Amino acid sequence: MADGLQDKRGTPGLDEVDGASFDVILVGAGPVGENIVDRIVKAGLTCAVVEADLAGGECSYWACIPSKALLKPITLAAAASRLPGVRVEGVDVPAILKRRDYFVGRTADGGHDDASQIEWLAGLATYLQGWGRLAGEKSVTVTGSDGATATITANRAVVVATGSTPSLPGIPGLKEALPWGSREVTNVEKVPGSVVILGGGVVAVESAQALAGLGAKVTLLSRSELLSGREPWAGELVADGLRAAGVEVRIGVSPSSVSRADNGTVTVDLGADGSVTADQLVAALGRRPNSADIGLDTVGLEPGNAVEVDDNLRSTSLDWLYAVGDVNGRVPLTHQGKYQARICADVLVARAQGVDESTLATEKKYRAFADERMVPQVVFTDPQVASVGLPEAEAREKGFDVRVVEYDLGSVAGASLEADGYTGKANLVVDEARHVPIGATFVGPDVAELLHSATIAIVGEVPMETLWHAVPSFPTVSEVWLRLLETYGL
């Protein structure tokens, strides 16, 4: 094979495209980037897609998909145990891992097969395997695994969709202890006997739920309340659920140092709060934009920082550069990144078709306005946390005159049928000036499916008086909407 050719399922080699130009160059072929390609190519623009890892991205192989494949049977077994008459003999760990492997295309050697993703992308655009770096205005250099390079040019725009990477704070010994991150948790092959997890966010609590459900003895250490930034009671209910699953949850502790012994065990020193030793350590301490090595310095931007964009997802300083997903720092969630990608693609097509800038600045179709305060998210623990919009504290900080209504989910007839001793809670944060909901949180088993109705109500700014006429079916957990509206006074 000639130098520079990328031997990957028939995709072009770098020497074949060196010097070529395309309407749009996309750097990053995860689920966010894929949405860009699909929409712009169908609208007639040409596109080159550059990916250094697997087509399909973090969510497909190491995050959203495998984590939920692990968590579903674990939380389902817990739910079944709450129903008299159902025999629960525990979980079959090898079967769970096998099913996880199926969903992420895991191969016999422990890798992942992204052939179908590449085939789909290559059917739409020019797919290039290699590391993409900006190399000046509208220019991208691609470096293959063999060191070969090609430089390609965008006629219209470059879009970066390079995602994010785990953060490791400067705790002495932490980096040297080689902690697991989310990738190692979701792709676990042999479950450790004991695990200590650092962090209190979504990755930390989902990792604790999964590893404990797979049989590990788990200790979760968090500096502050779990799931900070949501309603405080949401994190408290999740902490209760984790403890019920056998997880030792310690809140308000801070690691002073970490060390790994010759026998492989890891010790986390907590100063005056003692220490914790386990077979494995998971660091779930946040993520940062994956922008340190994508050539931002060649165009006057700071490597390692988020690429600041406007609501059209265009760089605030370069009119040819766009950034979607985690790399722009707006909302680090896959579904929000895909939402941004759809808008970005429509903007790219509109600009190519000569749509005037005033239209792009004002029409909702071209603006990612839901990123600001209408973001939905589910935490797939037991209980689940489903939230959208603003929690009470943030709403007040933003100056809204709010009224909050709450209801015990376990008191809803549908919930009591779901499980004996169903424990949960729901609230609505209402903007009293307009009588519309601006935030909602549901905590309880299987509340994820309640979330989209709340998202529609909040994004659509549906008045409370109108929601009163959206009658929930009986007996379902959704009847909590009626109870919340009654509590509001309707």
Secondary structure, 3 states (H helix, E strand, C coil): CCCCCCCCCCCCCHHHHCCCEEEEEEECCCHHHHHHHHHHHHCCCCEEEEECCCCCHHHHHCCHHHHHHHHHHHHHHHHHHCCCCCCCCCCCHHHHHHHHHHHCCECCCCCECCHHHHHHHHCCCEEEECEEEECCCCEEEEECCCCCEEEEEEEEEEEECCCEEECCCCCCCCCCCCCECHHHHHCCCCCCCEEEEECCCHHHHHHHHHHHHCCCEEEEEECCCCCCCCCHHHHHHHHHHHHHCCCEEEECCCCCEEEECCCCCEEEECHHHCEEEECEEEECCCEEECCCCCCHHHHCCCCCCCCCECCCCEECCCCCEEECHHHHCCCCCHHHHHHHHHHHHHHHHHHHCCCCHHHHHHCHHHCCCHHHHCCEEEECCCCEEEEEECCHHHHHHCCCCEEEEEEEHHHCHHHHHHCCCCCCEEEEEEECCCCEEEEEEEEECCCHHHHHHHHHHHHCCCCHHHHCCCCCCCCCHHHHHHHHHHHHCC
